[in-house]
Amino acid sequence: MTSLTLSRLHPLFYHLRVSQKRIGRMLSDRVSGVRFARQQQAPSFSFTCKKHQSLLRRKLGSSDPQLQENKIINLRIPSIDGLLIRPGETFSFWNRVGKTTKEKGYVEGLLLSQGEVRTGVGGGLCQLANLLFWMALHTPLEIVERHHHQFDPFPDDQRVLPFGSGASVFYNYVDLRLYNPTKQTFQLRVNLTDKHLKGAIYTDREWPLSYHLEERNHKFMRRGRKNYRRNEIWRLVIDKTTGKRTREELAIRNFSEVKYTLEEVPPTGPDYSG
């Protein structure tokens, strides 16, 4: 019997497994020699790689709206704005954010865990990880670790990005990590307004390429009694000088169980290309 099966039988096994994985990640980081991005400074870079914003409040099924207000409280705590990712450095979401605790001011919010929507202290930080991941796809930063959600919990109410373009995070072993393989420095910018979580990635000099993300092969399907959703997100790399496409690459392939009710399973889903 695997530890995963045991963790489903009793909460004690689950918490023991989580503790084991967290200790394993801490030990691995200590011996890996990874140089984590740690330096912050006031905004000084003028070359924009990507800007994006996401709504702070959306209809999420029948979930309690107060949990979204709590999420906003949680999103204001992490200190990421102004962080530099210098050549050879790696941005780690959890290395930067740390463990979310009540002592730090975190409150109960929505979590996606063990195939279900739950509540937990620090819930809602996935929105920040989603923002950072989406912006990073428009830069030369290498995504060395990213986890996708195993299920699709809510219908597409005001969704502006393709399904499956986010990043799942769970302290500290389900991480988002971005490595800078270039000779340039990049800076992360993050702030909240009344309605949006806003972000941007800048660099210290003009980067010669731009990136365009395109959704392909989107489809809902049924297998047995369950509905699933799949798609692909391709990245097109464009030379800024010539305007020509230099290459295209499969960035993400998603296949997730749909947790909400579908009136019918259509052959294709909504179009988010562009």
C-alpha positions in Angstrom: 0.0 0.0 0.0 1.5 3.3 -1.1 1.9 6.4 1.2 -0.6 8.2 -1.1 -3.2 5.5 -0.4 -2.5 5.6 3.3 -2.9 9.4 3.4 -6.4 9.0 2.0 -7.3 6.5 4.7 -6.5 8.7 7.7 -5.6 12.4 8.1 -2.6 11.4 10.3 -0.9 9.6 7.4 -1.6 12.6 5.2 0.1 15.0 7.6 3.0 12.7 8.1 3.5 12.5 4.4 3.3 16.3 4.0 5.9 16.7 6.8 8.2 14.2 5.1 8.0 16.0 1.8 8.6 19.4 3.4 11.7 18.2 5.2 12.9 16.6 2.0 12.6 19.8 0.1 14.4 21.8 2.8 17.3 19.4 2.8 17.4 19.3 -1.0 17.7 23.0 -1.2 20.5 23.1 1.3 22.7 20.8 -0.7 21.6 21.7 -4.2 23.7 24.9 -4.5 20.7 26.8 -6.0 21.2 30.6 -5.8 17.8 32.0 -4.9 16.7 35.4 -5.8 16.7 37.5 -2.6 17.6 41.1 -3.5 14.9 43.7 -3.7 15.2 47.3 -4.9 13.1 50.2 -5.9 11.8 50.1 -9.5 14.6 51.2 -11.9 14.2 49.1 -15.0 12.4 50.6 -18.0 12.2 47.7 -20.5 8.9 45.8 -20.1 8.7 42.1 -20.8 5.1 41.5 -19.7 2.3 43.2 -17.8 -0.8 41.5 -16.6 -3.7 41.9 -14.1 -6.3 39.6 -12.7 -9.6 40.3 -11.0 -9.6 39.9 -7.2 -13.2 39.0 -7.0 -14.9 36.5 -9.3 -17.9 34.2 -8.9 -16.5 30.9 -7.8 -19.3 28.4 -7.8 -21.2 28.5 -4.5 -18.1 29.4 -2.4 -18.5 32.0 0.4 -17.6 35.5 -0.9 -15.9 36.3 2.4 -13.2 33.8 1.4 -12.3 36.1 -1.5 -12.0 39.0 0.8 -9.8 36.9 3.0 -7.7 36.0 -0.1 -7.1 39.7 -0.7 -5.8 40.0 2.8 -3.4 37.1 2.1 -2.2 38.5 -1.2 -1.1 41.8 0.5 1.4 40.0 2.7 4.1 38.4 0.5 7.1 40.7 -0.2 7.8 40.2 -3.9 7.5 43.6 -5.4 10.9 44.8 -6.7 12.6 41.4 -6.4 15.5 41.0 -8.8 16.3 37.7 -10.6 19.9 38.1 -11.6 21.8 35.9 -14.1 22.1 32.4 -12.7 19.5 33.0 -9.9 16.3 31.1 -9.3 13.1 32.6 -8.1 11.3 30.2 -5.7 7.7 31.1 -4.7 8.0 29.5 -1.3 11.6 30.5 -0.7 10.3 34.0 -1.0 6.9 33.8 0.6 7.7 31.4 3.4 5.2 29.4 5.4 1.8 31.0 5.7 0.8 31.3 9.3 -1.7 33.2 11.4 1.3 34.9 13.2 2.2 36.5 9.9 -1.3 37.8 9.4 -2.6 35.1 7.0 -6.3 34.1 7.3 -8.5 31.4 6.0 -9.0 31.3 2.2 -9.8 28.8 -0.6 -7.3 26.0 -1.3 -7.3 23.3 -3.9 -6.1 20.2 -2.2 -6.5 16.4 -2.5 -8.9 16.8 -5.4 -11.2 19.1 -3.5 -11.9 22.8 -2.8 -11.0 23.3 0.9 -10.2 26.2 3.2 -6.9 26.9 4.9 -4.7 29.6 6.3 -3.1 31.4 3.5 -5.6 30.3 0.9 -5.8 32.2 -2.3 -2.1 32.6 -3.0 -2.4 30.5 -6.1 -3.7 33.7 -7.8 -0.3 35.2 -7.2 1.5 32.1 -8.5 -0.8 32.1 -11.5 0.1 35.7 -12.3 3.8 35.2 -12.0 3.8 32.0 -14.1 1.7 33.6 -16.9 4.1 36.6 -17.0 7.2 34.4 -17.0 5.9 32.5 -20.1 6.4 35.8 -21.9 10.1 36.1 -20.9 13.3 34.0 -21.4 13.1 32.9 -17.8 13.1 29.1 -17.6 10.3 27.5 -15.7 12.2 24.8 -13.9 9.3 23.8 -11.6 5.6 24.3 -12.1 2.6 22.1 -11.1 -0.8 22.3 -12.6 -4.1 21.7 -10.9 -5.4 18.2 -11.2 -9.0 19.3 -11.5 -11.0 22.2 -12.8 -13.1 23.4 -9.8 -15.1 26.3 -11.2 -16.9 27.4 -14.5 -15.3 30.1 -16.6 -16.8 33.2 -15.1 -14.8 36.2 -16.4 -11.8 34.0 -17.2 -9.4 35.9 -19.4 -6.6 33.4 -19.7 -6.7 29.9 -21.2 -7.7 27.1 -19.0 -4.8 25.4 -17.3 -2.4 28.4 -17.6 -2.0 28.7 -13.8 0.4 27.2 -11.2 -0.5 25.2 -8.2 1.5 25.9 -5.0 1.5 24.2 -1.6 4.2 24.9 1.0 6.9 24.1 0.4 7.3 21.2 -2.0 4.7 22.1 -4.6 6.6 25.2 -5.8 6.9 27.6 -8.7 10.5 28.2 -9.7 11.9 30.4 -12.4 15.6 30.3 -13.5 17.4 33.1 -15.3 19.7 31.6 -17.9 20.5 35.0 -19.5 23.1 37.7 -18.9 20.4 40.2 -18.0 18.6 41.0 -14.8 14.8 40.8 -14.5 12.6 42.5 -11.9 9.2 41.3 -10.6 6.6 44.0 -9.9 3.4 43.1 -7.9 0.7 45.4 -6.4 -3.0 45.3 -5.6 -5.7 47.8 -6.4 -9.3 47.8 -5.2 -10.2 45.4 -8.1 -7.1 43.8 -9.5 -3.9 42.0 -8.7 -1.4 43.6 -11.0 2.0 42.4 -12.1 4.9 43.1 -14.5 8.3 41.8 -15.3 10.9 44.3 -16.4 14.5 43.9 -17.5 17.6 46.1 -17.5 17.9 46.3 -21.3 15.9 45.5 -24.4 15.3 41.8 -24.9 15.4 40.9 -28.7 12.4 38.4 -28.6 8.8 38.6 -27.8 6.4 35.8 -26.9 2.8 35.1 -27.8 0.7 32.4 -26.1 -2.0 30.5 -28.0 -4.5 27.9 -26.9 -5.0 24.8 -29.2 -7.0 21.6 -29.1 -9.4 22.7 -26.3 -12.1 20.1 -25.6 -14.5 18.9 -22.9 -15.0 15.1 -22.9 -16.7 12.4 -20.9 -15.1 9.2 -19.6 -17.5 7.0 -17.8 -19.4 9.1 -15.3 -16.8 11.9 -15.2 -16.2 14.9 -17.3 -12.7 16.1 -18.3 -11.2 19.1 -19.9 -8.0 19.2 -22.0 -6.0 21.7 -24.0 -2.6 22.7 -25.1 -0.9 26.1 -24.8 1.7 26.9 -27.3 4.4 29.6 -27.1 5.3 31.5 -30.3 8.7 33.2 -30.2 9.0 36.3 -32.4 12.1 38.3 -33.4 11.3 42.0 -32.5 13.5 43.3 -35.3 12.0 41.4 -38.2 8.6 40.6 -36.7 9.1 37.0 -37.9 8.3 33.9 -35.8 11.6 32.1 -35.0 10.0 29.0 -33.4 7.0 27.7 -31.6 6.9 25.3 -28.7 4.4 23.4 -26.6 4.4 25.2 -23.2 1.6 23.4 -21.4 -0.5 20.3 -21.9 -3.5 20.0 -19.6 -5.9 17.2 -18.8 -8.1 17.7 -15.7 -11.3 16.4 -14.2 -14.2 18.9 -14.3 -15.8 19.3 -10.8 -18.7 21.4 -11.8 -21.9 20.4 -13.6 -22.0 20.8 -17.4 -25.3 21.1 -19.1 -23.7 19.3 -22.0 -20.2 18.3 -23.0 -19.5 20.4 -26.1 -16.9 19.3 -28.7 -14.8 22.4 -28.0 -14.6 25.1 -25.3 -14.3 28.9 -25.4 -11.6 30.5 -27.4 -8.9 32.3 -25.5 -6.3 32.5 -28.2 -4.4 35.7 -28.6 
